[in-house]
Structures are given as structure tokens and as C-alpha cells.
Amino acid sequence: MKDVIVILFLLISFNLLGQIEYSSFTSTGRGGATTFVTDYQASGINPANLGWHSEFEEKKFAMGFNEFTYSIHSEALSKQTLRDEFKSAVRREEGSSFTYDEKVQAAKDFSAAGLALNLNFGSFGFAYHTDKFGGIAFRVNDNLSWYSKFNDDISEILFLGKTAPYFDSLMVLLPSGDTSMVLNDTSMVSGLNQDSILNGIASLPSNISKLFEGSQISLSWTREYNLSYGTKIIEKDSVFALYAGVGIKYFQGMAYVDITSNGDGQMEAFSSMSSAFGINYGEAALSNPSADSIASTFLPRSVGHGFGMDFGVNVLLFNKLKIGLAVNNIGSMTWDGNVYTVKDTLVFDTQSAGLENFNVASQLGDILGEDGVFEYNGLVSKKVQLPTVVRFGASIELGKKIELGFDMLLPTNEVPGPGSYQNAIIGFGGDVQPIPWLRMSAGLMTGGNYDMSIPIGLTFILGKGSFEAGIASRDAITFFVNDGPTLSLSTGFMRFRF
């Protein structure tokens, strides 16, 4: 299980800012992509851009490998704590375990505080363009997103487990070997050996839909294979040009979790997780027609598949002003491996000890497994819609060294789910290229699942565009504040044109 968590962090544990620019390090620093990205980086963002002239017109091909972007935002953790937990996961360290008092504080900190994480890994991209043919591109991306927000009860149950105040009685193992039922009193529990507490029991149990009211857990990990084409449709001198593009995508799914409740019995609770995560569903797995326990090798086995499409239209005015509109992720996925729905049952008790540290990704089994608060029904399969997004953007070139613009992304899902935005996103930014081999980017963004951020980036251009490398961050504010940070890094060192 630990190796899978490391893969989550290194290759592609917790909503999807990645859809803003995917793993395109050239775009991360400006906070906008709709009218900026070109060649294979336009796949999944705006396929109409494939019809544009390349900045380096003599080069018809573009190719890239191993472009990586991640961002983590927490309303509860300090910058240093967030860094420490991320490092411990990458280094395959278990991380320090909470004391009881630290669990109590963590439950308070995470109550009504959101946690968002995105990882995007572009393993390969290729594009070809000529004025007559237009542009065609193929790209492979892994996209992982997590978003969670808990009410008081769920936060306490997740971190404190059986000692959460909801469970007003505890079954304790005595030194004599006998068991005894005691009241769950904070001052008393803090002095007990936590291993001697066997069970937490609620004398006035509530349905899980009521307990979960106002809370959300969503997780999505998909691999996308995208084939896109864009071309010029109409051109009138140097005044007006119209471009259009389309992308066809095939998805493989490794993980999907969607648990939300409005408290009136309308609970959405569904998961499909690769067996590589090692989650033990207990007796529910014995009767589940989609149960899959086949061991994975290096990467998790796929438990879902689907198809999607992207459409884009661009207008170019006076060879300076670009206006773009795109609709991404029209389609659906079918999840057919380890598919479970949560029973809306009364929560009487639990044996879970709660989360041991802030590295939630490595403890998914404690949240979703048989020792957690959920009870499951198995399903053959479940079909879900892709997180469709409408993008609108514009940019203008000021001479040959400056381009400024804005982006707007609007989620179309009525209820935000895994891989979708909680809110619309608006970004402003641009590029400045003071010398031929250096492009500097900066911007301002707000919305989505993150607070206001200031993205920045540097791209190095060598051999008249033959080679590009760069580094960027989605939020420079984090360098100057301690609370509510966004840790972010976007890198690319193997981008070529020829």
C-alpha cells in the first residue's frame, strides 16, 4: 500500500486545479491557458489552438516527456506542517503518530476546513502542424484530485475514531483481561493506554446521512489518452481568422470516491478503488459482483473506463487579439471494479483508532475500510458523468515580448463531484520575454477549490525554440504566509521542437 501512495505523489493524495493547464509548466505561472497554450499542451484545454501558427514557424513537430504539476491547499494546516507531511509521503516515511491531545486538536482544526490536492503528470505529448493541414496532437496525462471538508461530528470520528464524543461509551480491556464499559470522558480517556480501548459505542445512534450532513469526500484518479485536431476555418487578410478544434479522449480509472450528504436522507456515497490501495471491505466484498482483489504490479489496475470529447473555437483579430471558447470533458465513465455504495444505516459503534497523522492519503483504508463508519453494498458497475467545464479566455500581444490575458472556467455539474470545481475560476496574467532565452510569467487567480493565489513561472528557451525547460508555482503568496498555504510546483525539462 505504501508504494501506491508514493506513486500517487510522484506520478500524477488530495480538487482539480490541474484542469486549468494540466501539467503544462509553461502555463502554470501565468494562471491562464485557454488562448496561450500551443501544440500538444493544447490537448484537453482548447484543441482549436492546434490550428495556430507556432511561435517558431520553421519547426513542425513538438514533443514532451514527464511534465509534472502538483498543488496542495489546506485551510487548517500551517505551511511547515503541510511540507513535513508531503515530504514524509515522498520519502516513504510513516510520519509521526498523533497523541490523543493532538488528535483532539486536529479534529477541531479540520472541522469546516477544506483540503484540496491535485497531481498531474504528463508522461508523453506529441504534435504536428503545418498551415495547410492544421495541427494534430496526442497526449497522455494522469490526473489525480482530492477534496474534503468535514462537519464537527465527522472530523472528530475520523481523527479520534472510537474515542470521538459521538460514541458516549467505551469498551475497555482491563489489566485482568476482563472488559468493562466506561463513559467516554475526555479527561479520563487522555490518561488511558489507547490500545486498551476496544470499541466506541453510541447510545443514541444517528444515520450516517445525518452524521455526514454538510461534509464531502471526493477522490478521482484517471489516466487520459487524448487525440486532438485543430485547423483554420476562415481567414480574411490580417483582420480576422476563425479556428476550430476537437479532441477525443479515452479514460482509464484507478480511483473514484464521492461521498456527500445534505442530511435529509439524500446521501450520495459511491466508491470504486483499485485493489492496489489495499482497502479491506470485509464481508461486503464476499457478495460484491465487481470485487477485484487481483494484485497490481507497478501501477494500480484500472477499475473504470470511458470516453470524452473536447470542442474549441478561437477568433484571431488583427493578428494580435485572441479570443477562445472551449468545452472540455463531454462524456462519461463506467466504473466496474470494486464498486460499492454506502448503506444509510445507524452508526452504533466503531473499532477504528482514527487517523494517526495528517497524511490522509496513506490511511484511506481507515476511512473507507470495514473498520471505518461506513457499511457497503456491492454493485456490478456505475456510470458517472465526466466533470464538464466551459472555458473562456482572451489575450493580446503587446509587441513581440509581452502577452496579457485572462481565463474563466465554469463548472457545469449541478453538484460538485470528484474532479470538478467547487466554484468558478477567474484568472488574469501574462508573459514577458525580456531576452530571447527567458520567458517570465505571473498572474492572479481566484475561485475553484483554492483561495486567491499569485502564480509565477520561468521558462528557459534554447536553440531558437528547439528545447524548453521551466519551473513554476501556482501561488507565490505561500512564500510569505504561514497559515492556509498552497504548496505548488510545476516542472518540465524535456520539451522539444524540431
N, C-alpha and C positions, 0 to 999 in steps of 0.2 A: 504493500500500500504506500509506503514512504516513497518508493521510486516513482509511482504515479504522480504524487504531489509535486515532486521535483520537476517532472515533465511539464506539469501544468504551469509552473513558474518559468521554466526555461524555454519552453517551446511556444507557447502561444499566448484564489484562488479567487478576488471576488470582484453598474450596468453598462451598457455598451457605449462608451465613448469611442471605441475602436471603429465604429461605422463612420465616424467623421472623416477619417482619412485612411482607414485600415492601417497597415504597417508602413505607410509611406513617410519615411523620415523627412523627406523634402517638404512635406506639408504640415507636419505636426507643429512646427514652430510658429506658423502664422495663424493657426486656428481657423483655417478655411481651405476648402479643396474643390468645390463644385466647378469653378472656372479656372482653377490653377493647375490641376494635375494633368499629366500627359502620358502617352504610351501605355504600358501595362498598368501603371498606377491609376489610370482612369477606370479600370475594370472594377465594378462594384460601387463606383461613385457616380460617374457620369460618362457612359460609353460614347456620347456624342463628341467628347474631346478627342477621341481617336482620329477624327477627321481633320483636326487642325494641323497646320504646318508645325514641324518640330522646331524648337529653338535653334537646333543645329541641323539645317535643312539637308546637308550632304550625307547625313547618317540616317539610314533607312531602318536599322534594327536597334532595338533596345532589349537588354536582358538584365535581370537582377536575381540575387540569391540572399536568403537569410536576413530579411529586413524585419526588425523586431521592435515592438512598441508595447509598453505597459503603463498603467496608471492605477493608483490606489488612493481612494479618498475616504477619510473617516471623520465623522463629526464627534467621535468620542475619544480617540487616541491622540496622544501627543506625537510630534514628528519623530522623536527619538524612539518611542515605543514601536511605532509603525515600522521604522527602519530595522530595529532589532528583530522583530518578528519575521520580516521579509528575509533578512539575512539568514536566520536560523532555518527557514524552509529551504533556501537555496543551498545551504551547506549541509543539508540532511541532518540537522540537529533537532532534537525533540523540543528544545526550548524549556525554560524553567517552568515548574508547576506552581499554580496558584496556591497560596494559603487560603484558609476559609475566609479570613477577613478580606483578602484580595478578590475572592470570588464575589463577595457581597458588594464591594466597590465596583467591580466590573459590571455586575448586573445593573447597578444604578447608572453607570456611565453609558451603557448601551441602550437603556430604555429610551425609546423615541429618537434614537440617534442612528442615522443611516450609515451603512458601509457599502462602498462600491469598488469593484475591482474589474479591470479589463486587461486582457493579454491578447495580443495579435501577432501572429508570426507568418510572414510571407515567405514561404520556403522557395518559391520559384515564380518568376514572371518573364514573359516574352512578348514582344510586339514588333510589327512590321508596318511601315507606312510609305505610301507614295501619293502624290497629288491625284493621280488618275484612279488608283484603286481605293484610296482611303486608308483606314487603319484597322488592323485586326490584332487582338491580344489574347493571351491565355495566362491565367494566374491561379496559383494555389495558395489559399490562406486558411490558417487555423484561427478561430475567433472564440475566446472564452470570456464570459461575463458573469459576474455575481452581483446581486443587490439584495440587501437585507435591512429590515427595520422592525424592531420588536416593541410591543407594549410592555408594561411593568411585569405582568404575570409570566409572559413567555421569556423575557430577558432573565428573570430570576430562575425559571425552570431550566433554561439552557445552561446557565453558569453555575447554579447551585445544585441542580439535579434534585435528588431526593430530600435535600435539606431546604429547598425553597419554601417560603412561608405558605404557599398554596397547600402543601402537604403538612397538615397540622399535627400529625402523629408520626413517630419514627419507631421502627422495629430495630432494636439494638442487641448486639451479641455481647453477653456478659462474660467476664473472665472465667466464670464457672462452666461456660459452654452453653448455658441456657439463654433464651431470648426474652426480652422484655419490651413492652410498648411504653414509650415515654412521649410527653408533649414536645413539640418542636419549638424550643425556646432558643433564641439566638445566643444568649449569654451561655447557656448550657452546651449547645452544640459546638461552639468555638473551642470548648475545653475538652471535647471528646476526641478519641482516636477516630478519624474519619472512616477508616477501614472497618470499624466496629458497627457502623450504621448500615444495616442491610437493606432497608426499604423505607420509602416515604409514602404515607397514606393520607388521603384526603377524606375527611368525614362528610364534607358537603361537596361532592364532585360536580364539575361542570363539563358540558360537552366541549370537545376540542375546538369546534367552530366558535363557541363563545369565548373560550380562553384565548384564541388566536386573533380575536377581533382587532382590526387596525394594524396587524402585523403582516409582514411579507418576507418570503424567502424565494429568490429566483436564481437559477443557475442554468447556463447554456454553454455547451462546448460543441462546436461544429467545425468540420473541415469543408471548405468550399472550393470547387473546381469551376472556374469562370471563363467562358469563351465569349468575347465581345467584339463587336464591329461598329465602326462609325465612319461616316463619309459626309462630304459636302453635297447638299441638295440643290441649293440655288446660290448664285453669286451675281452681283451687279456692280461691275467695276470695283472700286475700292471702298464703296459706300456701305454695301450690305451683303452679308452672306449668312446662309442658314445651314445648320448641320444637324444630323440626327444619328442616333446610335441605339443599339440593342445588345443586351447581354443575356446569355443562357447559362444557368448555374445548376450544378449537381451538388447536393449536400450529403455528407456523412455525419452522423451524430454520435457523440461519445457520452454526453450527459445532458439531462434536462430535468429541472425541478421547478415546479410552480405551485406555491402554497400561499394562498391568501384567504381572508375571511372578513366579511362585513358584519358578522355577529348575529345575523338573523336566520342562521341555518344555511345560508348560501355560501358554502365553502368550496373553493377551488383548490384541489390538492391532487397533484399528479406528479409522478417521477418516472424516469427511465435512465438507469445508470449502468454503464459498462461494468462487467464483473471485475475488471481491474481495480475498481475502487474498494473492493473487499467488503461491501456492506452486507451484513447478516440480517436478512428479513425474517428469520425464524420460521415458524410454521406456515406463514403466508406463502413462502416460496414453494412449499410442497404441492400446493394446489394451483399455482400460477402457470397458465399455459405458455407464458412468454419467458419463464425463468431461464436464465442463461448463466451457467457457472463455469463455462469454458475459460481456462486461464489465458490471459493475454501474454504476449512476449514483450517487445519494447514499447509499443504504443497500445492503448486500450482498444479492444474490439468495438466495432461500430454497433450501436443498438438502434439506429434510426437512419432514415434516408428520405430524400425529397428533391424537388426541383423548384427553381425560381427564375424570375426574369427581371431585368432592369431595362428601363427606357429613358432616353435622354434627348433633349433638344437644346441647341445653342444658337444664339444670334451674335454675329460679329459686326460691329458698326465702325466704319472709318478705320478699320484695322487697329483699333485702339480699345474700344469698349466691348467687353464680353458679357453676355447675359445668358445664364444657363438654368435649365429646369430638368430635374430627373426624378423618377420614381424607382425606388430600389426594393428588392425582395418581395415581388409579387409571386405568391405561391404558397406551398405548404410542405410539411414534413410528416412522415409517418414513423412513429416510434414503436418498435415491435420487439424490444429486448428488455427484460426485467421491468415490465410496465406495471405500475401499482397506482391505485388511488387510495386515499386515506379515508377510513371509516369515521364518520362523525359520531364517535362513541364518548361515553363518560370517561374522564381521566381519573381513575381511582388511585393509582399508585405508580411508582417507578423505582427501578434499581439503579438508574443512571447516577453516576457521581458528578455529572456536569462537566463542562469544558475545563480543561486543565491549563490552558493558556490562550493567548489571542490568536494563535494560528488555527483558525476555524477550519481551513481547508483540510488539514491533516486529521480532523476529528469529525468528518462528515458522518462516519458510521455511528457516532454517539448521538447525532441529531436525527438521522434517518433510519437507523437500525432498530432491531427489536427491543433494545434497552431504552430507547427514547420514549416519547409520549405518544407516538403515532401507532395506529393499528391499520393494517393494509388489506385490500382486496387486489388480487391479481387480474390483469386484463390481457387479452390477446394482443391488442395494439391500440394506439390512439393517434388521431390525426390532429395536428395543430397548424395554425396559420403562421407564416413567417412574419417577423416584425417589420412590416412595410413602413417605409419612410419616404416622405416627399422632401426634396431638396430644392432650394432656390438660392442662386448666388449671382454676383456680378463683380467684375473687376475692370480696372482701367490701367493702361500702361502710360506712365508719365516719362517720356523719353525712352531710352534703352536700358536704364538702370533701375527704374522703380516701377512696381506694380502694386496697386492697392485695391482691396475689395472687401466684400462681406459674404457671409453664408447664413442661411436659415434652414434648419432641419425640423420638420414637423412629423411627429409620430401619428400614425393613423389608427393604431389599435385603441379600441374603446377603453379597455382595461390594460394597463401596462403589465407585460409578462416578461419571461426570460428573454434577454437580448433586445428588449425595447426600452425606449427612453421613458423616464417618469414625466418629463416636461419637454417643451420645445427648446431648441438650442439656437442661439444667435451669436455669431462671431464676426469680428472686424479685424483686419490685419493686412499684411503685405510683405513684399520682399524689397530689399535694397541690395544692389550688386555694385559696390564701390570699385572693385577691381575684377578683372575677368575670371579669376580663380576662386572668388569668395562671394557667396550669397548669404545675407543675413536676414532673418525673418523674425517678426514679432506680431503680437495681436492681443485681442481682448475677447474673452468668451464668457457667456453666462447661460444657465439653464441646464437641461439634461438631468443627470444624477449627481452633479458636482456644483460646488459654489462657484462664484466668479473666479476666473483664472486668467493669467497672463502667459500665454505660450511664447517661447523663444526658441530659435534654432540657428545652426550654422551648417552650410553645405559647401564642401570644397569641390571644385570643378577642375579637372586636369585634362590635358590633351585635347583642348577645344571641345570638351563635352564627351570625350571617349570614356572617362571614368569619373564617377561621383561617389563621395563618401560624406557622411554627416552625422550630426548628433543634435537632439532637440529635447525639450521638456514641454509638457502641456501646462505647466504652472510655475512661473518664476516666483510667485508670492511665497511659496513654501520655503524659499531660501531665507525669508525674513520673519516668518511667524512660527510659533511652536504648536498651537492648537488648531484643530480642524484642517490638517495638512492634506495636500495631494502630492504623493510621491509619483514621479513620472520620468520615463526615459524612452527615447526613440533613437534607434541606431540603424545605420546601413553602411556597409563598407565594400559591397560587391555589386555595384550598379554600373553597367557598361553600355556604350553605344558604338555602333560600327556600321 
